[in-house]
Amino acid sequence: MGHRLSKIATRTGDGGETGLGDGTRVSKSSARIHALGDVDELNSALGLLLCEDMPAELAALLTEIQHDLFDLGGELAIPGYHLLKAGQVARLDAELEKLNAELAPLKEFILPGGTRAAAQAHLARTICRRAERMVIAAAEQGKVSEASRQYLNRLSDLLFVLGRTFNRLAGRGDVLWQRGRAHDGESG
């Protein structure tokens, strides 16, 4: 593998451009670079979530997802390069189905919260949705694999279910949104 990161500060981006893995230079404001940043932020949010106490199988799942997100970053850094496969999307689908089967059906909207782990899963979900939107924007400007777009879509659903799962594991219910609650002293 060599010493890939032997020099961190290259100063080549001081003019507002950065290099992609294929050697091309692009603006740091491009959709592809925004998508890369959002995927990196999502991966960092999952790293923070992994600091919480959780069952080993959920920690292993989140760690595997972190590796997948690093692969996705590689895809974004090299237009036309494909690392994520349909099998990784299918794995998320299977995990989503398994975890959702252990939860009571939702009858109301829920607020992101409950336990700290649940709140962190919901925060990661919102970052994931933003990353998905930016990957779609990047795909409109260049090559991005279908598996990458699907992966982020499934992952946001899985993170929603994980938020509910963390509350269930802690013996807490979901934080239900209270529709039409009255506010004293407000006039219409």
C-alpha positions as CSV (number, residue, x, y, z in Angstrom):
1,M,0.0,0.0,0.0
2,G,2.9,2.4,0.6
3,H,2.7,5.7,2.3
4,R,-0.4,7.2,0.8
5,L,-0.8,9.9,3.4
6,S,2.8,10.9,4.1
7,K,2.1,14.6,3.3
8,I,-1.2,16.0,4.6
9,A,-0.8,19.7,3.9
10,T,-0.1,19.9,0.1
11,R,-1.4,23.5,-0.3
12,T,-2.7,22.6,-3.8
13,G,-6.2,23.5,-2.7
14,D,-5.5,27.0,-1.7
15,G,-7.0,28.4,-4.9
16,G,-10.4,26.8,-4.3
17,E,-9.9,23.6,-6.3
18,T,-9.1,20.1,-5.3
19,G,-7.9,17.0,-7.0
20,L,-9.9,13.9,-7.7
21,G,-8.5,10.4,-7.7
22,D,-8.2,10.4,-11.5
23,G,-6.1,13.6,-11.5
24,T,-8.7,16.1,-12.6
25,R,-9.1,19.3,-10.7
26,V,-12.6,20.5,-9.6
27,S,-14.0,23.4,-7.7
28,K,-14.4,22.7,-4.0
29,S,-17.9,24.0,-4.4
30,S,-18.9,21.3,-6.9
31,A,-21.7,18.9,-6.1
32,R,-19.2,16.0,-6.1
33,I,-17.0,17.6,-3.5
34,H,-20.1,18.5,-1.4
35,A,-21.2,14.9,-1.7
36,L,-17.8,13.7,-0.6
37,G,-17.9,16.0,2.4
38,D,-21.4,14.9,3.4
39,V,-20.4,11.2,3.2
40,D,-17.4,11.9,5.3
41,E,-19.6,13.8,7.9
42,L,-22.0,10.8,7.9
43,N,-19.1,8.4,8.5
44,S,-17.9,10.6,11.4
45,A,-21.4,10.8,12.9
46,L,-21.5,7.0,12.8
47,G,-18.1,6.9,14.6
48,L,-19.6,9.1,17.3
49,L,-22.6,6.8,17.6
50,L,-20.3,3.8,17.9
51,C,-18.9,5.4,21.2
52,E,-22.3,4.5,22.8
53,D,-22.9,1.2,24.5
54,M,-24.7,-1.2,22.1
55,P,-25.0,-4.8,21.3
56,A,-22.0,-6.2,19.5
57,E,-24.0,-7.1,16.4
58,L,-25.2,-3.5,16.0
59,A,-21.6,-2.2,16.5
60,A,-20.4,-4.7,13.9
61,L,-23.1,-3.5,11.5
62,L,-22.3,0.2,12.0
63,T,-18.6,-0.6,11.5
64,E,-19.3,-2.4,8.3
65,I,-21.4,0.6,7.1
66,Q,-18.4,2.9,7.9
67,H,-16.3,0.8,5.6
68,D,-19.0,0.9,2.9
69,L,-19.1,4.7,3.3
70,F,-15.3,4.9,2.8
71,D,-15.8,2.9,-0.4
72,L,-18.5,5.3,-1.5
73,G,-16.1,8.2,-0.9
74,G,-13.7,6.4,-3.2
75,E,-16.3,6.2,-5.9
76,L,-17.0,9.9,-5.5
77,A,-13.3,10.7,-5.7
78,I,-12.8,8.8,-8.9
79,P,-15.7,9.4,-11.4
80,G,-16.7,6.2,-13.1
81,Y,-15.1,3.9,-10.4
82,H,-17.5,1.5,-8.7
83,L,-16.9,-0.1,-5.3
84,L,-20.4,-0.4,-3.9
85,K,-22.3,-3.4,-5.2
86,A,-26.0,-4.4,-5.2
87,G,-25.1,-7.0,-2.4
88,Q,-24.3,-4.2,0.0
89,V,-27.6,-2.6,-0.7
90,A,-29.3,-6.0,-0.2
91,R,-27.5,-6.4,3.1
92,L,-28.9,-3.1,4.4
93,D,-32.4,-4.2,3.2
94,A,-32.0,-7.5,5.2
95,E,-30.8,-5.7,8.3
96,L,-33.6,-3.1,8.0
97,E,-36.3,-5.9,7.8
98,K,-34.8,-7.8,10.7
99,L,-34.6,-4.8,13.0
100,N,-38.0,-3.4,12.0
101,A,-39.6,-6.7,12.8
102,E,-38.6,-6.3,16.4
103,L,-40.4,-2.9,16.7
104,A,-44.0,-2.0,17.3
105,P,-45.7,-0.5,14.2
106,L,-45.7,3.2,14.1
107,K,-49.1,4.9,14.4
108,E,-47.8,8.5,14.9
109,F,-44.8,10.5,13.7
110,I,-41.9,10.4,16.1
111,L,-39.4,13.1,17.2
112,P,-35.7,12.4,17.0
113,G,-34.8,11.7,20.6
114,G,-35.2,9.4,23.5
115,T,-31.8,8.1,24.4
116,R,-28.5,9.7,23.4
117,A,-27.8,6.8,21.0
118,A,-31.2,7.2,19.4
119,A,-30.7,10.9,19.0
120,Q,-27.3,10.3,17.4
121,A,-28.8,7.7,15.0
122,H,-31.5,10.3,14.0
123,L,-28.8,12.9,13.5
124,A,-26.8,10.5,11.3
125,R,-30.1,9.8,9.4
126,T,-30.5,13.5,8.6
127,I,-26.8,13.8,7.4
128,C,-27.4,10.7,5.3
129,R,-30.4,12.3,3.6
130,R,-28.3,15.3,2.8
131,A,-25.5,13.1,1.5
132,E,-28.1,11.3,-0.7
133,R,-29.3,14.6,-2.1
134,M,-25.8,15.7,-2.9
135,V,-24.9,12.3,-4.5
136,I,-27.9,12.7,-6.7
137,A,-26.8,16.3,-7.6
138,A,-23.3,14.9,-8.4
139,A,-24.9,12.2,-10.6
140,E,-26.6,14.9,-12.6
141,Q,-23.1,16.4,-13.4
142,G,-21.2,13.1,-13.9
143,K,-20.9,9.4,-13.2
144,V,-22.2,8.1,-9.9
145,S,-23.3,4.4,-9.6
146,E,-26.9,3.4,-9.0
147,A,-25.8,1.3,-6.1
148,S,-24.3,4.4,-4.3
149,R,-27.6,6.2,-4.6
150,Q,-29.6,3.2,-3.4
151,Y,-27.2,2.6,-0.6
152,L,-27.7,6.0,0.9
153,N,-31.5,5.7,0.5
154,R,-31.6,2.4,2.4
155,L,-29.1,3.6,5.0
156,S,-31.2,6.6,6.0
157,D,-34.2,4.2,6.5
158,L,-31.9,1.8,8.5
159,L,-30.7,4.7,10.7
160,F,-34.3,5.7,11.4
161,V,-35.0,2.1,12.6
162,L,-31.8,2.0,14.6
163,G,-32.9,5.1,16.4
164,R,-36.1,3.3,17.4
165,T,-34.1,0.2,18.2
166,F,-31.8,2.0,20.6
167,N,-34.8,3.4,22.5
168,R,-36.4,-0.1,22.7
169,L,-33.1,-1.6,23.9
170,A,-33.0,1.1,26.7
171,G,-36.6,0.3,27.7
172,R,-37.9,3.6,26.4
173,G,-40.6,4.2,23.9
174,D,-40.4,6.5,20.9
175,V,-40.9,10.2,21.4
176,L,-44.2,10.8,19.8
177,W,-45.0,14.0,17.9
178,Q,-48.1,15.7,19.5
179,R,-50.4,16.9,16.8
180,G,-52.3,20.1,17.3
181,R,-51.2,20.6,20.9
182,A,-52.5,23.9,22.3
183,H,-50.2,26.7,23.3
184,D,-51.5,28.8,26.2
185,G,-51.5,32.5,25.6
186,E,-51.2,32.2,21.8
187,S,-53.8,33.9,19.7
188,G,-54.8,32.8,16.2
